[in-house]
Amino acid sequence: MSVEKKIERLNQKISILEKMIEDKTRENFNNQEKLKEQQAQIMFNAKLASIGEMASSIAHEVNNPVGIIEGQLRRLRHHIENGNLEKQLNLVEKIENNTQRVIKIVNGLRQLSKSTESEELKVISLKDFFDEFKEYNHIKTIDSSVEITFPHFVDDIQVWGKDTSLAQIVTNLINNSLDAIGDDHASWVRIIVAQAGDFCHLTFIDCGRGIDKAHISKLFDPFFTTKSHEKGTGVGLNICKKLARELDGDLNYQLTKGNTSFVLKLKLNKIKGDSTI
Amino acid sequence: MKGVVFNALEEFTDRNYGEDQFQDIVEECHLETKDPFVGPGTYPDSDLMKIVSRLIDIKKVKLDWALKEFGHFLFPKLISINESYASESKGIIDFLQRVDSIIHIEVKKLFEGAITPTFIYSEITETSINIKYISNRQLCFLMEGLILGASEYLNERIDYKQLECHHEHGCDYCLFQIKKV
């Protein structure tokens, strides 16, 4: 075969390979686009699931004050009929307080339904965050016997974050612990706060004895779950890690003194008065 | 059959039977494939068989011998795509067991459209193994060469025989017995 023919064959091969690379690149690009769409759908579904969970706990929460209001209104009618003004005013105040409670609970749901993307990074007081969280985000803790210890703040710590993302991460981590350790009086979950350099570490420790070594590398993979189908879809930790990274932080698993723990790293706000970026 | 096998056959043919021999055969065979073969491409099995048949005709060698020689030559080419498959194995018996459970799966991921044979293992000991080779291509002689290539690559001597062969017994599989020596 002449040199010219060999060169011609080689050029043909190069053209075929170039065409293959071009096709493959296009295919990969299309796949990436599909993957992005699927990831967005997963995030959306997870948000719906969170809203569903929250809605059920909120229904439970709202029912109590509404029940009280109903009783107080009955008593108010009775006191109006009897003309007892002092008791009337006292009941009106109680009704106002219970109404405020319902409003706050409903606002909690609105907060969760907000898109985290449209929300700007801002300075969050962890003390205020956990105070509000304890009040309005009971989620699965309502009927749980598990002892949950929230962080105690001598001095407030301020971090950069988004209320919605932070609430979603904290809710998810606590719920994961509750699902894993079971509802038992001897079970516990603790959230410990510590500062390390430019970051604040929120460590969620539970009484579990660590995660199976074979599962550790897959923990943050989408759809990886050891829970039953009724309890989990396996997207929670994956989404929490993404949300934490969106806040310039991170979420990782570690064993703390033999117990299962997840460390949520959040960027500290060290400059006072700087509250938005 | 993947282009990587055609490319190896071209190298094997030219090295053993003279430069340009492969291209001469390709031109004589009126293959379905008109373009040059490239590694990631997928081509008709019949093209490979036409080339091999023509080669054995010209060189007056037997088909089983030619396929075995080619398999022997092909093994290092294939394993060079990912040498860890061999280097991570604990020897030839372990490696052969990885072929169906790991290598064939990875090949299918790497080469779109790749069709691999099925291996069913039995009588496994530290020094011996039986492999039932099931493939519509019925290239058991090529497999003989690949097994020899693997044993040479892993520097372990083996004895092997086909206890049953599709070409001899008409069964739909070939049963290999491989023993370390």
HADDOCK unambig.tbl for C-alpha pairs under 7 A between the chains (distance, minus, plus):
assign (segid A and resid 1 and name CA) (segid B and resid 20 and name CA) 6.25 0.50 0.50
assign (segid A and resid 9 and name CA) (segid B and resid 36 and name CA) 6.74 0.50 0.50
assign (segid A and resid 12 and name CA) (segid B and resid 36 and name CA) 6.95 0.50 0.50
assign (segid A and resid 13 and name CA) (segid B and resid 36 and name CA) 6.01 0.50 0.50
assign (segid A and resid 13 and name CA) (segid B and resid 38 and name CA) 6.36 0.50 0.50
